[in-house]
Amino acid sequence: MTAIDLNSDMGESFGRWRLGDDEALLAVVSSANIACGFHAGDPSVMRRTLANAAADGVTVGAHVAYRDLAGFGRRYIDAAPAELTADVMYQLAAIKGMAQAAGTQVRYVKPHGALYNNIVHDEAQAKAVVEAIAAIDPGLALLTLPGSTVGRVAEAAGLRVFREAFADRAYTPEGTLVSRRLPGAVISDPAAVAERVLRMVTDGTVVAVDGTVVPIHADSVCVHGDSPAAVEMAKAIRARLTAEGVTIRAFAAPEA
């Protein structure tokens, strides 16, 4: 029987500003990428989201980012490697301590936004992120795109690496994500997304924006929590996969 993880970005509210329905998503997904305060989130939001994830038995990951609250972490920052390492270490240390207080444990790292996309090809920043993970907790896994530079660097450093596909993002013929600045980059129809994910999981392919069929290997599929239809999409994906005999299981669960 085929198994796949379903993850979503969470804890991205800030103060009185609310983003996403984390409580509803936690009832559907198997892994939660929780913001660490640099692109979104604050200590109270982080604490609440971690407690809710623990109560729902959802595996927790650290959603680290560039220091960019105003841009939601979606702007590239030309940070020096040593500075980036320190920033990621700071975020990991914070969420690991908060998770312990909430009765759960951080089990993996998924970089966010511009940082996620940049370390797919930027070796210097990729090494900086891997150095931070290894320094704080080499037992943490890394979630990244297939074929990424950071995945290669992490494996060379002895970290466990898992690959991710995106339910609601368009792909280029090269297997990378279409820039959010371009039309059609984000897919919002739950039924279409569910069929797309089923193909990813069972056939190992995705149709790119130009119609090219691109091979894709994924241990986890992401639904972006800030999408207006995030909950509906996650429910549609889970229902479609379950109907086809696919098990939803966290890739970084304690027994994994």
C-alpha positions in Angstrom: 0.0 0.0 0.0 1.3 3.4 -0.9 1.9 6.0 1.8 2.5 9.7 1.7 2.8 12.6 4.1 0.6 15.6 3.9 2.1 18.8 5.3 1.0 22.4 5.6 2.6 25.7 6.7 1.2 27.0 10.0 1.6 29.4 12.9 1.8 32.3 10.4 -0.5 34.7 12.2 1.1 37.7 13.9 -0.4 39.5 16.9 -4.0 40.5 16.0 -3.5 39.6 12.3 -4.9 36.1 11.5 -3.7 34.0 8.6 -5.1 30.6 7.8 -7.2 28.1 9.8 -4.6 26.1 11.6 -7.0 24.3 13.8 -9.0 22.9 10.9 -5.8 22.0 9.0 -4.4 20.1 11.9 -7.4 17.7 11.7 -6.4 16.8 8.2 -2.6 16.9 7.7 0.1 14.6 9.2 2.9 17.2 9.4 2.9 20.9 10.4 5.6 23.3 9.4 5.4 25.9 12.1 6.7 29.4 11.6 9.6 30.4 13.8 9.0 34.2 14.0 11.3 35.4 11.2 8.8 35.5 8.3 5.6 35.1 10.3 4.4 34.1 13.7 5.2 35.3 17.2 5.8 33.5 20.5 2.1 33.3 21.5 1.1 32.0 18.0 4.0 29.5 18.1 3.1 28.2 21.5 -0.6 27.8 20.6 0.1 26.1 17.3 2.6 23.7 18.9 0.1 22.8 21.7 -2.6 22.2 19.1 -0.3 20.0 17.0 0.6 18.0 20.1 -3.0 17.5 21.0 -3.9 16.3 17.4 -0.8 14.0 17.2 0.6 15.9 14.2 4.3 15.8 13.6 6.1 19.1 14.0 8.6 20.7 11.7 10.5 24.0 12.0 9.6 26.5 9.2 12.7 28.6 9.2 13.1 31.7 6.9 15.0 34.8 6.1 14.5 37.6 8.6 11.7 39.3 6.6 8.4 39.9 8.4 7.4 42.7 6.0 7.8 40.5 3.0 6.5 37.3 4.5 9.9 35.7 3.8 9.3 35.7 0.0 12.1 38.2 -0.8 15.6 37.0 -1.4 18.1 38.3 1.1 21.8 38.2 0.2 22.8 37.2 3.8 26.4 36.2 4.5 26.7 32.5 5.2 27.7 33.0 8.9 24.8 35.4 9.5 22.3 33.0 7.8 23.7 30.1 9.9 23.2 32.1 13.1 19.6 33.2 12.1 18.6 29.6 11.4 20.2 28.4 14.6 18.2 31.0 16.5 14.9 29.9 15.0 15.6 26.3 15.6 16.6 26.9 19.2 13.4 28.9 19.8 11.0 26.4 18.4 12.7 23.4 20.0 12.3 24.9 23.4 8.7 26.0 22.8 7.9 22.5 21.5 9.3 20.8 24.6 7.2 23.1 26.8 4.1 22.1 24.6 4.7 18.4 25.1 6.0 17.7 21.6 9.2 17.6 19.6 10.5 19.2 16.4 11.5 16.4 14.0 12.4 18.1 10.8 13.2 21.4 9.1 11.5 22.9 6.1 12.9 26.3 5.0 10.3 28.8 3.9 9.7 30.9 0.8 12.7 32.7 -0.8 15.1 30.8 1.4 13.6 27.4 0.4 13.8 28.3 -3.3 17.3 29.9 -3.2 19.0 26.9 -1.5 17.7 24.7 -4.3 20.7 26.1 -6.3 22.8 28.3 -4.0 25.5 26.2 -2.5 26.8 28.8 -0.1 23.5 29.5 1.6 22.6 25.8 1.4 25.8 24.9 3.4 24.9 27.7 5.9 21.4 26.2 6.5 22.8 22.7 6.8 25.5 23.9 9.2 22.8 25.4 11.4 20.7 22.2 11.5 23.7 20.1 12.3 24.9 22.4 15.1 21.5 22.5 16.8 20.3 18.9 16.3 21.8 16.6 13.7 18.8 14.3 14.3 16.5 16.7 12.5 15.5 15.7 9.0 15.3 18.2 6.1 12.4 18.6 3.7 13.3 20.0 0.3 12.7 19.8 -3.4 13.9 16.7 -5.3 17.3 17.4 -6.9 18.1 20.4 -4.7 21.6 21.5 -3.8 20.6 21.7 -0.1 19.5 18.1 -0.2 22.8 17.0 -1.6 24.7 19.0 1.0 22.6 17.8 3.8 23.0 14.1 2.8 26.8 14.7 2.6 26.7 16.0 6.2 24.8 12.9 7.4 21.4 14.4 7.7 18.2 12.5 6.7 16.7 14.2 3.6 13.1 13.9 2.4 11.6 15.2 -0.8 8.5 17.4 -1.3 6.0 18.1 -3.9 3.5 20.9 -3.9 -0.2 20.3 -4.4 -1.2 23.9 -5.2 1.8 25.2 -7.1 2.5 25.0 -10.9 5.7 23.4 -12.1 8.2 24.3 -14.8 9.4 21.7 -17.3 12.6 21.5 -15.2 10.7 20.4 -12.1 11.0 23.6 -10.2 8.2 25.9 -9.0 6.7 28.6 -11.3 7.3 32.0 -9.7 4.4 33.4 -7.8 4.8 36.6 -9.9 3.6 34.7 -13.0 -0.1 33.9 -13.9 -1.2 30.4 -13.0 1.5 29.8 -10.5 -1.0 29.0 -7.7 -3.8 26.4 -8.3 -6.9 26.9 -6.2 -9.5 24.4 -7.3 -9.7 21.6 -4.7 -10.9 18.9 -7.1 -8.2 19.6 -9.6 -5.6 19.7 -6.9 -6.7 16.4 -5.5 -6.4 14.7 -8.9 -3.0 16.2 -9.4 -1.7 14.9 -6.1 -3.1 11.5 -6.8 -1.1 11.4 -10.0 2.0 12.6 -8.1 1.7 9.8 -5.5 0.6 6.9 -7.7 2.2 7.7 -11.0 5.2 9.7 -9.9 4.6 12.5 -12.4 3.2 16.0 -12.7 2.1 18.0 -15.7 4.2 21.2 -16.1 2.8 24.6 -17.3 3.8 23.8 -20.9 2.1 20.4 -20.8 5.4 18.5 -20.3 5.1 15.4 -18.1 7.7 15.8 -15.4 8.9 12.9 -13.2 8.6 13.7 -9.5 9.5 11.7 -6.4 7.9 12.9 -3.1 7.9 11.7 0.5 5.5 14.6 1.4 3.0 16.8 -0.4 2.4 20.4 0.8 -0.8 22.4 0.9 0.0 26.1 1.6 -1.8 27.1 4.8 -2.2 30.8 3.6 -4.3 29.7 0.6 -8.0 30.8 1.0 -9.0 27.2 0.0 -6.4 25.4 2.1 -8.7 23.5 4.3 -11.0 22.4 1.4 -7.9 21.4 -0.7 -6.4 19.4 2.2 -9.7 17.6 2.8 -10.2 16.9 -0.9 -6.6 15.5 -1.2 -6.9 13.3 1.8 -10.3 12.0 0.7 -9.1 11.3 -2.8 -5.9 9.5 -1.7 -7.7 7.5 1.0 -10.3 6.3 -1.6 -7.5 5.0 -3.7 -5.9 3.1 -0.8 -3.1 5.6 -0.1 -2.2 5.9 3.6 -1.5 9.4 5.0 1.5 9.1 7.3 4.1 11.6 8.6 7.5 11.0 7.0 9.3 12.1 10.2 7.1 10.5 12.8 9.0 8.9 15.7 8.8 5.4 14.2 9.9 6.6 10.8 
